[in-house]
Amino acid sequence: MPFNIVLVEPEIPNNTGNIGRLALATGSTLHLVKPFGFELDDKRVKRAGLDYWQHLDLCIYESLEDFLSEHGNKNLALFSSHGAENHWSIPFEDGQFLVFGKESVGLPSSLLSSYENDIYKIPLYSNHVRSLNLANAVGIAVYEGLKHLQ
């Protein structure tokens, strides 16, 4: 399994559906941390994930604390605009956890402070853009990681 894609409190169903399809296409596992801004059976999740959703390796956690109690000691790479290093400097490994925050505010500051040496950013080359769409950011990170694993 190449990667574990983690979405902390995702808010937009279409993003989650698209990321689910990406996870399946890359042989990755999708981890979703509640609360969600939608229901998983939302038709927008299913439409974005098409008929692939049923084949997805999916893990759901009731809270960030639940996720961290199970995986907090594993190889995590957190994605945030607050990262000092660019995503291409991640020492990618098979099975690594790629952690993304919710669309509106990103990852909680408490998580960022706990993993301050594991925070990476995807560079933006315009002052007019605050962030990338979550599904796009996940795609960039996963395929950069796959390139490093080849």
C-alpha positions in Angstrom: 0.0 0.0 0.0 1.6 3.2 -1.1 0.1 5.8 1.4 -2.5 6.5 4.0 -4.4 9.6 3.1 -5.9 11.3 6.2 -8.6 13.9 6.0 -9.2 15.7 9.4 -12.8 16.9 9.6 -13.5 17.2 5.8 -16.3 19.7 5.0 -16.9 19.4 1.3 -18.4 16.1 0.1 -17.2 16.5 -3.5 -13.6 16.8 -2.3 -13.9 13.7 -0.2 -15.4 11.7 -3.0 -12.7 12.7 -5.4 -10.0 11.9 -2.8 -11.6 8.5 -2.3 -11.3 7.8 -6.0 -7.7 9.0 -5.9 -7.0 6.7 -2.9 -8.4 3.7 -4.8 -6.5 4.5 -8.0 -3.2 4.7 -6.1 -3.7 1.7 -3.8 -3.9 4.0 -0.8 -6.1 3.8 2.3 -8.4 6.8 3.1 -8.7 7.7 6.7 -11.5 10.1 7.6 -11.6 11.9 11.0 -14.9 13.1 12.3 -16.8 15.4 12.5 -17.6 15.6 8.8 -19.4 18.6 7.2 -21.7 16.1 5.4 -23.0 12.5 5.6 -20.9 9.8 3.9 -24.0 8.6 2.0 -24.4 12.1 0.6 -25.1 11.8 -3.2 -22.3 14.4 -3.9 -19.7 12.0 -2.2 -21.0 9.1 -4.3 -21.1 11.2 -7.5 -17.5 12.4 -7.1 -16.3 8.9 -6.1 -18.4 7.3 -8.9 -19.1 3.6 -8.5 -15.6 3.1 -7.0 -16.5 4.1 -3.4 -17.5 0.5 -2.5 -14.0 -0.8 -3.3 -12.2 1.8 -1.2 -10.1 0.9 1.8 -11.7 3.3 4.2 -11.1 3.9 7.9 -13.2 6.2 10.0 -12.3 7.7 13.4 -14.7 9.5 15.8 -12.1 12.2 16.7 -8.6 13.3 16.0 -7.6 11.9 19.4 -8.9 8.5 18.3 -6.8 8.7 15.1 -3.7 9.8 17.0 -4.0 7.1 19.7 -3.9 4.5 16.9 -1.4 6.1 14.4 0.2 9.1 16.2 3.6 7.3 16.5 3.8 6.4 12.8 5.4 8.3 10.0 3.2 11.4 9.5 3.6 14.2 7.0 1.2 17.1 7.8 0.2 19.5 5.1 -0.2 23.2 6.0 0.5 26.6 4.6 2.5 27.1 7.8 5.1 24.4 6.8 8.7 25.5 6.5 9.6 22.8 4.0 8.1 22.2 0.6 6.3 18.9 -0.1 9.1 17.6 -2.4 11.4 17.4 0.6 9.3 14.8 2.4 11.3 11.6 2.9 8.4 9.5 1.5 8.1 5.9 2.6 5.7 3.1 1.7 2.7 3.3 4.0 3.3 6.8 5.1 0.5 8.9 6.5 -0.3 12.1 4.6 -2.4 14.3 6.8 -4.7 17.1 5.5 -7.0 19.5 7.4 -10.4 20.7 6.7 -11.0 23.0 3.8 -11.9 26.2 5.8 -9.1 26.3 8.4 -6.6 23.5 7.8 -5.2 21.4 10.6 -5.7 22.4 14.2 -2.8 24.4 15.7 -2.5 21.9 18.6 -1.7 19.1 16.0 0.8 21.4 14.2 2.6 22.2 17.4 2.9 18.5 18.3 4.4 17.6 14.9 6.3 20.8 14.1 9.1 18.9 12.4 6.7 17.1 10.1 4.8 20.0 8.5 5.1 20.5 4.8 3.6 23.0 2.3 2.8 22.9 -1.3 4.3 26.2 -2.6 2.0 28.8 -4.1 3.5 31.3 -6.5 0.8 34.0 -6.3 -0.1 36.3 -3.5 -3.7 36.2 -4.7 -4.2 32.6 -3.6 -4.5 31.5 0.0 -4.6 27.7 -0.6 -5.3 25.0 -3.1 -8.4 22.9 -3.3 -8.1 20.0 -0.9 -8.6 17.3 -3.6 -5.9 19.0 -5.8 -3.5 19.2 -2.8 -3.9 15.6 -2.0 -3.4 14.6 -5.6 -0.2 16.7 -5.8 1.2 15.1 -2.6 0.3 11.5 -3.4 1.7 11.5 -6.9 4.9 13.3 -5.7 5.2 10.5 -3.1 4.7 7.8 -5.7 7.4 9.4 -7.8 9.8 9.1 -4.9 8.9 5.5 -4.2 9.6 4.4 -7.8 
